[in-house]
Structure formats: structure tokens, C-alpha cells
Amino acid sequence: MDDHLFSKQQPQANVQLTSVATRVKLAEDRYRNLQKRSQLTEDALLQFEKELRAQLRVVTQQVSGMRKKLMEISTTVDAMQGELKHVVQRHELKAIERYVDLWQPVDFITRDEAKRMMKHG
């Protein structure tokens, strides 16, 4: 009788074993797919990091260049400010202009003209 019971349970065990094997295969396939996705994500992140680092290097170089140019501009502005301290202001120029208009230097004679006048005079 045990053989009869065993022979009835064997097809049921085969069905269960096939079901478990199918589920294990499905789980393995899902695991492989997750591994592939994980690898693709990791590769993409590594590539993104590489590109980001390259862009950061470019930006750092640009900022460094801008700092250098800003320092040059600052030096130039400082030099211009120093020069502007020695420039005649408008009111000073107007005062000189009034004196020139008052003296009328165009009407002055030169030394050569004075010598000639003395010889002829």
C-alpha cells in the first residue's frame, strides 16, 4: 500500500518540483536583469562623473582666467587713477585760458623780430 501512496504522490511532487524550478528560473532571470540594470546604471554614473569632472576643469580654468583678467583690469584702473591725479582739472584749464586771452601772446614779438627792429630802428 505504501507503493500505491507513493505512486500517487509522485506526479504531484513532480508538478510541485516543476513549479518550484520554474519559479527559481524566473527569480534567476529577474536577478540577472537587475544585475544588468545595476551595471548599466553604474556605467552611466561613472561616465556622468567623468564628464562632470571634465566640465569642472574647464570652468575652473575659465574662472582662473577671469581672475587673471580682473587683476589686470584692476591694475590698469589703479594706474589710470594715479595718472588722473596729475591731469589738469577743467576749472584750472579755464583759469589758464583766461590768462592767455588776457595776455594775447600772439601779439608778442620774437627775439629775432626785436633784433631786426633794433637794427632798423
Buried (B, 14 or more C-beta within 10 A) or exposed (E): EEEEEEEEEEEEEEEEEEEEEEEEEEEEEEEEEEEEEEEEEEEEEEEEEEEEEEEEEEEEEEEEEEEEEEEEEEEEEEEEEEEEEEEEEEEEEEEEEEEEEEEEEEEEEEEEEEEEEEEEE
